[in-house]
Amino acid sequence: MSLKEYLRGRRLVTDGAMGTYYEKKYGDAVTFPEQENLLHPERIQDIHLEYLHAGARLLRTNTFATNPVFFPDRSQRLEGLRKGYAIAESAVQKFREETGCEEDIFIAADFGPIGELEEQSTSEVLDDYRQMCDVFLDCGASVFVFESQRDDKYVKQLAEYVKERCTDAFVLVQFTFDKSGYTRAGLSVRRINESMAAADADAIDAFGYNCGVEAGHLLQLLQAQPLFCHKFLSALPNAGYPLTLRGRTIYTENEQYFVKKSVEIAAQGVDIIGGCCGTTPGYIRDLVQALEGVERGDKRVVSLPPRVDVATTLFTPSDAQTSNTFLDKLMSGGKPVIVELDPPFNGDITKVLSGAEKLAKAGADLLTLSDSPMARARMDAGALAAKMIREVGIPVMPHVACRDRNIIGLRGMLMGDHMNDIRQLLIVTGDPVARDARGTISGVFDMNSIRLMEYVGHMNEELYADDPLHFGGALNYHGANPDAIIRRMEKKIEAGCEYFLTQPIYSDEDVARIAYIREALKGRAKICCGIMPLVSYKNAMFLHNEMAGINIPEEILTKYDPDMSREAAQAVAVEISLELARKLSDIADAYYFMTPFNRASLICEIIAGL
């Protein structure tokens, strides 16, 4: 009997957790339980058998983290998938021999969150996962579970691929939400329900929720939002919330509560139910017994509402509900001037605020504030930007680095920025913490810049469709392979990036590199060319010799002298900056001036000469 036929007549109970139960049962310090497919397959088989004896009739292969991120060696990764499926098959066979059971038992080829390496393109990620699907299909798999997903970026295409190769395959996609009802990519329960309703009915057979929350909170999430299709529905909550003790993750023993709430979940029209992190065979055994005679109930299905998307293409003035003068000028062919200032290391904002006032009067279109560059703590860029907007009246774009905040902190900060009338963001991964500070200062990096751009895009669709946050990215054009740089830019553009601010440009070779990149983008995003004036001989030599990726030509360095006055050096800085601006005039969509030591008057003089 196929799984689809099975579900038309009855509810299916899955196994519980593999990873947390393995740690509890064996206590071995393995990085990934998936390694045990090759090292201790008998242990994995024993856990599968325990879940079968408990009453589970869907086993997920022990392959949750077997992906290119955690298992970069391709041969080892694919062998781990083959072995994982074979272990599950052997467990089912042994169970039938031990018990004489003739019931339908299903084995699901299991995938965890789709892992992508930062340098990979979308097509490369899909190619990796298609190869992984091929391994399972060659093993005879007909049930595929993509669980703990943060978004639907890849799963629809992978589901379609599986169905192309095996028309009778059954594909289940499960998403992980926090207690507030959002995935780690910022998608709400309602948004996921809508997305799954719009997905090709022949590609994704079932969808649902796993991990993230315990049974009581998952019940609330299910009850709060209706469904928009009659696809099969799954629910696999955690056994409460974990506590980390002496390096081990411990879940409360709460089988009675878990089972009670899971029965209520089942009555919401859930077709596939089981357990995730913290659950054990005991949980599944009690759940199977408690579900006897419990009806599935009717799904709360309503009509799919009209879809309103925030445009992911370039901004046009008509897109905005509120005035956005910088983007208006940038996208209509003007050459806006962006000026970067640095927030102070202390609480004194006198100089930076005075500089902002001077630059606004000089005609700067947008100020931008760095977010603790070089991993050295400065005043919060968003808070300072909000004050500048209020007191100076000029648009301000804070940088947002992924280094210092987890997803919770980033989301809260972004909502606060929007409340404070900030509409432009420069999203960067962020400089790593210095080696000598590791152990005392932690880099968070829950996301990289591309993931955060996707997250902001989802927030726009969920919260700010009428007045979205717009964002740009950093362009470090110095890499050895310009085509690799372009591929990364294209991923940012796919994520909604509208413009790029470059590293400082000094040489003719730099100008040529920017021109090459700009031509390759074919107008899909704007290039804001970076110019950093050199204010002294010492400043020029420091940047040339100490800052990786910055190469100042000899003809520029020779214009500075160790004994020249400040006024003379500033005059040279203005001259060089204006000459660079002229060289860039045909390829720059905007000029982006980095203000050395917050010397705003220097940038005002350059702006006057443009």
N, C-alpha and C positions, 0 to 999 in steps of 0.2 A: 504494500500500500504506500502511495506517495504521502509526503507530509501534508500537502494541501488537502488530500482526501481525508487524512486522519483528523485534521483540524476542523473539517466541516462537521464531524460527528462528536468530537470531544475536545477537552482541554488537554494541553501538553505540559508536563512538569519537567523542567530542565534540572541539570545538576546545580551545585552551588559553587563556591569559590575554589579555584585550584591554587592560586599563589599564596593566599593567606593561610589556607588549610595546610599546604605543604610546609610552610614555615612553622606552623603550630605543631604539626605531626613529627617533623624530622629535625627542625631547629638548625639545619645546616646553613652556613653563611654563604649560600650561592647568590650571585647577583641577580640571576633570572632563573626561575623554576624551569623555563623552557630549555635551559642547558641540560637538564636531567633527561630529556628525551634521548640524548646520546650517552650520558654518563651513567644514569641509574634508571633505565626504562621500567624496571620492575616496580619502583616506587610510584611512578605515574600510573602504571596499570592498576596497582592496589587502590589508589585513590579513585580512579574510574569505577572500579568494582564496588567500592563502598557506596558511591552514589547510586549505582545500579541497584544494589541491595536495598537502598533507602527508598527506591521507587522512582528515581529519575528515569525518564525515557528519551531524553535528549542529552547526549554527551558532547561537550565542546572540546575539541582537540587542545592539547597543551601547547598552543602556538601563539598566544595572545601578543607577546612582544617579539616574536620572530619576524623582524623586519629589517630593512637596510640601515636604520639608525642604530639599533642595538646589536645587530649581527651583520656587520659590514662585509664579512667574507661570504661571497655569493654561494659557493659550494656548500659551506657549513650551514648557511641559512636554508637552502633548499633541501638539504639532507635532514635538517631538523623538522621541516614541514612533513616530509615523507615519513619520518620515524614517528612524529606525533600522530599522524593518521593511523599508521600501523598499530601503534600501542592501543589506541581507542578501539580498533577492530578486534585486537586480541582480547581486550577486556570484555567486549560484548560476547565473543565466542566462549570465553571461559565462564562468564556468567550463565550463559545458556546451558553449558555442560554441567555446571554446579546445581542449577535450579530446575532445568527442564523448561524454562520460560519460553513461550512462543509468542509473546506480545511483540508488537512493533517497537523497535528501538532505533533511534536515528542518531547518526554521528554528524556533527556540524564542523566543517572546516572553519576554524576560528581565526579572525583577524582583530587585533586591537586597533587603537587610533592609527589612522594612516600617517606613517612617519615619512617626512621629507627632509632631505639634507638641504642646507641653505643654498648651495650652489646648483641644485637640481632644477631643471625646468619642469613644468607641468607634465609634458609628454614623457620625460625621463622617469618621473615618479610613477606615472601610469604604466609604463613599460615594466618597471620593477614589479609592480603588484600584479600585472597580467601574467608574468612569469610565475609568480607565487600561486595564482589561481590555477595556472596550467598544471603545476605539480599536484595540487589537490584533485583536479579533474582527472588526471592520469591515474591517481590512486582510486578513483571511482566515487569521489565525493559528489553528492547531489544536493546537499544542504550547505549553505554558506551563511555565516554570521559575521557581520561587521559590527563590533560592539565598542562602547565607550567613545563614540565619535563626537567631535566637537562641532562639526559642520557637515554639509553634504557636498563639499567641494569635489571629491573624487568618487564617492560611493555610487552615484548614479551611473557613471561611465563604467565602473567596474562591474556593477550589476548587469548592465547591458552586455558586457563582454562575456560574463559567465553564461548568460542566456543564449548568446550566439553560439557558444561551444556546446552547451547542454540545455536544450529547450525545456527539459523537464526539471531543471534545477529550481530550488527554492531559496530565495534570498531574503534574509532578515537583517535589517539595519537598526541598531540601537544607539541612542544618544545619552550622554551623561549631562545631568543638570545639577546645579547647586541648589541650596534651599530657597533662593529667591527666584528660581525658575529660569536660569540662564545657563547656557553651555559656556565652556571656556573660550569660545570664539564670540560670545556675546549674543547668541541666538536664543530667543525665548521659546517656551514650550509651544505657544501658539504659532510662532514662525515655523518651527519644525513640523508641526501638524499640517500647516498649509503646504510646505514644501513636499512632504510625503504624499499629500493628496494630488499635487500637480505632477509628481513623478510618474513615469510610464508604468501603468498598472502591470504590464507583462514583465517588467524588469525587477521591481521591488515588490515582493509578495507580502511582506510584513514589516512593521517598524515598531519601535517602542523605546523603552527607557531602562537603563541599567546603571548601577554604580552611582557615585556622587552623593546620594541621599539614602536615609534609612526608610523603612516601610511606611511610617506615619507621614513623613514629608512627601514621599512619592504619591501616596494616596491623595494628599491635598493638591499636588500638581495635576494629577489626573482629573480631579473633580473641578478644578478651576477653569480648565479650558476644554471646549468641545473638540471633537474630531471632525474632519472634513472629508473622510472617505471610509469605506467599509473594509479596508485592508485588515489582515490579521494583526492583532495588537499584542505586544509583549511587555512584561514588567519584571525586572530582576533587581530588587532593592538590596542595599547593604544591610548587614546586621548591626545597625547603630553606627555611631561615629567613633573613630579609633583614638587610642591613647598610645603615644610612643614612650616606652619604658625600657631603659638600658639598651637602646638601639633596636628594640623589637616593637612591632605594631600589634597592639592588643585591642580586641573588640569585646564589648560587654557581652556576657552570656545572657541573652535575652530572647531565647527561643519562643517563649510563650507570647510575648508581645509581638515579635516578628510574625509569627503564624497568625495571630488574631488580625493584624493589620493586612497581611497578605491575603487573607480570606476576603476582607473587604475590598481589596484591590481586584481580586479575581471577579468579584460581582460587578465591576465596572465595564464588563464586556471584554475582559482580558482573555486571550486565547492561549498564550504561552507565558508561564510563570515559573519562577525559580529564585535563586539567590545569587548575590554577588559578594563582594569583599566581606570577610568575617563569617560567612555562613559555612556550615559543615554538613556532613551527611545526616547528623541529628536534626538539623533544621529542616532538611528536605524530607526526612522520614515523617516528622510531625506535620509538615505542610501537606504531604500526600494524604495522610489520614484525615486531617481537618477539612480537606476539600471534597471529601466523599459526600455526594448529594448536594453540593453547592452549585447552583446554576451560574452560568457565565454572565447572565444579564445582558441588557441591550447597550450597545455603544451609543454615546450621545453624539450622533452624527448630524451636522448641520451643513448647509450649502457653503461652498467655498466663497469667501468674500472677494470683491474686486481687488486686484493686486496693484499697489502703488509703490513703484520703485524709485529710489534716489538714483539719479543718473550716475553711472560710473565712467562716463566719457568726460571730455573736457567741459569745464564750466562755460556757460554763456550767460550774459547778463540777464536774460529773461528767465533763467532757472531760479534766480534768487528771490525769496520773499522779502528779504531785508537787504539794504545797500551793502555791497561788497566792492568798494572802489578799487582795491588792489587787483582782485581777480578780473573785474570789469576791464581795467586797463591792460592787464596781461593778456587776456584772451581776445581782446579786440585789436591787437597788433601794436599797442603802445609799448614803450620800454620803461616799465616802472623801476624805481630805485628802492632796493631793500638795503637796510643798514643793520648790521649786527652789533649789539652792545652786550657787555658782560655784566651779569648781576654781581653785586659786591660779595666779598668774603665775609664782611661784617654786616652790621645793621644800618650802615650809613648809605642812604640812597641819594644823597644830595647831588653828587657828580653825575650819576647815571640819569637821574630825572632831569637835571639841567641840560644834559646832552640830548635827551629826547625832545625837549622843548626847542632847542636850536635846530635839530634835524627836521622837526615838523615844519618850522618856519622856512627852512632851506628848500623844502619841496620833496623830502623823502616820502615815499608812498606807503611804506611798511617798515616797522622796526621788528627785529627778531632778537630773542634773548636765549642765550645758551643755557643748557641744563647740566650744570656742574661738569664741564669738559675736563678731560684728563683724570676723571674720577676724583676731583678735588671739590669739596663741598662749597657751594655758593648759595646765595639766597634763592628760594624757590622761583623758577622762571614764570610759572603760571600766576602766582600771587603778585609778583612785580608787574607782569603784563597787565593784569586787571587794574592795578593802581595807575599805570601809565595811560591806559585807555580812558579812565575816569578823569584824570587830572590834566592830560595833555591833549586828549581828543584825537590821537592818531591810532590807526590799527596796529596791533602788536601780535606777533606770532611767536609763542614760546616753543622752544625745542622740547620734545618729549623723548627721553631715553628709557630703554627697557631695563637698564642695569639696576635701578634702585627700588623699583616697586613691583610687587606681585600683581596678579590680574585684578585682585580686589582693590588694591590701592590705585591702579591705573584707571579702573572704571570710575571710582569715586572722584578722582582728580579730573577726569574728562567731563563728567557731569558738572563739576564745579566750574571748570573753565567755560563751558557753554553758558552757564548761569551768569557768569561775569562778562558776557558779550565777546568772548574770544571765539573767533570763527576760523582762524588759520592756525595750523600746527605744522611743525617740522618734525617728522617722526624718524628717529634714528635708533639703532641698536644700542649705541653708547660705548664709550671707551671702557675697557676692562679695568678692574681694580688692580693697582700696582702690585707687583709680585711681593714686595716687602710688607704689604698690608694684608695679604691673604692670611686667613686664620683669625684676624680681628675684624676685618670688613668683608662682608659677603656680597658678591654680585648676584642679583636675583635672576634676571634673564628668563623669566617665565615665557617670554616671547622674544622674537627678533623683530626687526622693523617691518618686515613683510607681514608677519602674523598680526602685529599691532595695527597695521593699515587695514587689514581685513576686518579686524575687530571694530575699529572706528566706523568702517563702512556698514557693518551690521548695526551698530548703535544708531547711525543715521537712519537706517531703514526702520528700526524699532521705535526710536524716540524723537528724531529730529528731521523727519521727512520734509517738513515745510521750511526748515532753516538749518541746513546741515553744517557739520564741521568739514572744512576743506583742508587738505593736507598735501604737503610735499615731502620729498626725500632728499637725502644727501647723495651726492655723486662724487665718489673718490675715483677719478679718472686715471690714476697713475699706474694701475695694475699692469702686469706684463701682457695680459691677453685682453685686448679691448672687446673682443666678441663675448668673452665671459662676463665682462662688465655690462655689456648691452643685454645679455640674457637675464642678469639679475635686475636690471632696470625694467625689463619687460614684465618680470614677475611683480614688481612694484606697481607698474601701470595696471596690470590685471587686478591688483588689489585696490585700485582707485586713486593711485598717486597722480596728481595733476601737473606737478612741476618738480624740478630738481635744482638744488643749490649746489654748485660745484666747490671743490677745494680751490685754494688760491691758484690763479693762473699767472705765469710770468714769462714763459718762453714761447717762441714761435712753434716749437714742437707741441707745447701744451695747447695752443690755439688749434693746431692741425688735428690733434686728438679729439678735442671737443667738436670740431666740425665733422669728423668721421662719425662720432657717436650721434650727433644731431641728425645727420643724414640717414643713419640706420633706423632711427626712431620714426621717421616719416611723419612728423607732426603730431604724434600721439601724446606727447607731453612737452611742456615748455622747459627750456634750459636757462637758468639764472646764473650767469657767469660770475665767479667769485674773484674779487680783487682785494688784496690786502696790502695797503700802503706800508712801506718800510720807513720807519721814522728816524733811523740812525744807522750808522755803520755797525754798531754792536747788535742792534735788532736784526739787521740783514744777515750778519754772519751767524747769529744764533739760529735763525730759521733755516738757513742753508745747511748748516752742519748738524743741527740737533733734532730737527723735526723730520721724521720719516715721510717720504713721499713728496717733499717740497724741494725743488731744485731751481735755484735762482741763477740765471745766466751770468757769465762773467761780465758782460757789458753793462748789466745793471749793478752788480757789486762794485765795479770800478767807479761808479758815480758817487759813491759814499767814501768819506774820509774820516778816520778816527778823530780828527781834530776839528771837524766842521761844527758850526753852531747849530743849535736846535732849529732856528729859523731857516738856515740854509738847507738842512736835512729835510725839513718839511716842504720846502719849495721843490726839492728833487722828488720827494714822494708824490706830490701833486702832479708834477710833470710826467713821471713814469705811469701813474695810475691813469691819467688822461690818454696817454699813448696806448696803453693796454685796452682801454675802452674803445679807442678808434679801431684797433686791430680786431676787436670782437664785435664791432657794430653790426656786421652782416650775419653773425651766428648767435648773438645773445638776444634772448627774448626779454631779459631783464638784467640789470646790473645789481650785483650783490656785494656790498662793501663791508669788509670786516674791520671794525674800528680798533686800532691798536691802542691799548691802555685807555680805552673809552675817550679818546681825543676827538670829540664830536666836531670841533671847529675845523679840524683837518678834513673830515668828510664833507662838511658844508662847503669848503673851498673847492673840493673836487666836483661836487654836484653843480656848483655855479659854473664850472668850466665845461660841463657836458654839452 
